Amino acid sequence: MLFVIFAIDKPGMAETRAAAMDAHRRYLESAPFKNVMSGPLMDDAGENIIGSLYMLDAENRGVIDRMFKDDPLCQADIWESVEVRHFVARVDNRD
């Protein structure tokens, strides 16, 4: 099942985010889901990270919920808001 996570950072989280990134990347490499696509959300000028976007392939929502307990970036408590939604891919134009 595909899930999309749209997370917006709390103000002033750049240093906290940066400190957690290496551990976060290591976690994603061995996580119990496939990281289909992910990356930072940027401000309109493309200069500052304002959040994160993930598309994950997981067995069920419970796997995604566990991510929020296990992922060092999630544990860093940087997000002001998080939306998790089941996603059904109808069109995929990536090459």
C-alpha positions, 0 to 999 in steps of 0.5 A: 500500500502506498502512503503519502506523508506531508509534514510542515516544520515548526518555526526555527527547526533548521538546526534540529533537523540538520542534527537528526538527518544522518540518523534519519537517513540510516533509519530509512535505509533499513526501515520496514517499508520501501521509501518510494520517494522523499525529500524536503519541502522548500519555501517558494524561493527554494532557499529554506526547508519548511517540511518533508514529503514522503511516498512510502510503500508499506504493508499497512498503516501500522507500519507507518505509525511505527515510523513516527516512534522509530525514525530519529527525524520524527523523534526530533519533534520538528513538525508542526503538522503531519498528514498521513494518507493512503494513496492510490497511484493512477498515473505515474509519468516518471521515467 
